[in-house]
Amino acid sequence: EETSLSFLRKNLTFPVKAYLKENGFLGLLSVKDNNFIFATKSRLDGIHKEWFEDIFYKTITNKGRLHLFNFLKENNATALFEVIDIKNDPHIISYKKNKVVLLDIVKNSLKFEKVLSYKDLKKKSLKDFDLKCKELAYEFDNFEELLDFYNESQKESWKFNDNYIEGVVFE
């Protein structure tokens, strides 16, 4: 039986990117019938959806919402967010205030397709949407670099730029 690391060595395609994992819950935002549709994971209702909607409207400017609405509608797409709710959904990594972090924008189709590259997503999120975007922490060009990172990450506490983090998400 093959170990996980040997499987990765054979099957990964480089470069591999590692984004900081924000410490919240998943929020999904799309547009239907000229309205935003808020969801969390697989639900269109529930308390987490209400928290997401509340934080979105309290933290994103009218200009940002309008640009995002039009972009999602024109591209038939869904925006993926990490939703940080410090009161109702606290996590091990603490934050000073509620926020949403844009993780990606994907097409509404059965075939997975991103709408923007990371560079364009980051640029558009700040310029047009008035949103914080996920942060690229590391990029690995080969398996040895990734393995060194993995071994280093096994330490008890993990920091990035002197701040404790939950972890990273690989792509």
N, C-alpha and C positions, 0 to 999 in steps of 0.2 A: 504493500500500500504506500502510496506517495504522500509525503508530508506536505503541509500547506506551503511551506517556503519553497520546496522543490517544485511544486505545482506553479507557484507564482514565477519562479525563475524561468520556467519553460513557456509560460503563457502571457506574461505581461508585455505590453507594447509601450515603449518609451518614446517621449518623456512621460513620466507619471507626475501629476501635480497633487500637492497636499494643501487643502484649504483649512483655515481655522474652523473648528466646530464651535459654533455659538451654542449657548446652553439654554435652550428653550424648547418649544414645540413647533411642529410643521404647520404652516398656514399656506393655503392655496387660494389664488385670486384669479378669476376669469371674468369675462363679460358675456352676458346673454340678455337679449331683448332690451338693450341700452341700459342695463344695470350691472353693477359689480355683483359677482357671485362669490361669497366667502365660504371656504370650507377648511376643515382640518382633517388630515389623513384621508379617510374615506367617508367623512360625514359632512352633510350640508346644514346640519343643525347641531344643537348642543351648546354647552357652556363654553368650551374652548373656541368654537366658532364665534360666539358672542364676544369673548375677550379679544380675539384677533381683530374683529371688526372695530371694536371700541379703540384699541390701541392704534390701528391703522389710521382711523379718522382723527385721532388726537395728535398723532406724530407726523403725519405727512401733510405738506402744504396743499392748498387748493390747486395751485399750478402743477405740482407734482402728480396729484391725483388725476387731473385732466390729461396730462401727457401720458401717464401710464394707462388710463382708460382707453384713449385713442390708439395707443400702441398695441395693447392686447386685442382690441376689436379689429384693427386693420390686419393683424398677423394671425388671427384666430389662435390665440395663445393663452397660456396660463403662467402666472408668475408664482414662483415658489419662494416662501419666506421662512426664516426662523423667527418665531415670535417670542419675545422676552417679556414676561409679565411678572414683575418682582413681587407683587402682592398675592395674586391668585395661584401662581404656578412657579414658586421658587425652586431653584436648582442648587446644586452643590457649588457652582461658580456664581458668585453674587454680582449683581449689576446695580448701578446707582439709579437708573430710571428704565421705564418701559420703552421698548423699541421693536421695530421690525427690521430684519436684515434680508436684503434681496439675495437669494441663493442662485436663481437661474430663471430663465423664461423659456418655456418649451411649447412646441406646437400641440394643438389639440388634435391628435391623431393616434392611431394604433401603433404607428412606427415612431420610435423615439427620435426626436429631432430638436436640437437647441435652436433658438432663433438668433442668438448673438454669440460671438466669441467672448471669452472672459474679458479681454481688453475692451471690447465695445460695450459689454454689459456694465463694466465698472464706470466707464466714461458716461454712458447714457443715464445710469442710475443717479450719479451725482449731478450732472448737468440738467437733465430733463425731469427726472422723477423725484428729485430731492430726497433720495434714499441712500442709506448706507448699504454698501454691497459687501458680499463675502470677501475675505482677505486671503490672497494667495500667500502661503507661508513658505513653501518649499517646492522646488522642482527637481526631479531626479532624472538624470540622463541614462542611468544604467542600474542594474540590479545591485551592484556592490554599494552604490550610494544609498539606495533604498534600505538595504540590509544594515548599513551603519546607522542610519536614522532609526530603524526599528530597534536595534540593540540599545541605542542611547535612550529611546523613549520608555524603556522598561524600568527606569529609575522611579523612585517613589513619588516625587513631585515633578510636575512638568510645567515649564514656563516658556512663553514666547514673548520677546521684548519686555522681560521683567514682570509679566502678568501671568497668573495661573490660568491655564486653559483646560477645557474638558478633553480635547484631543484634536484630531484632524480628520478630514474626509478626503479620501483618495479618489483621483480620477485618472 
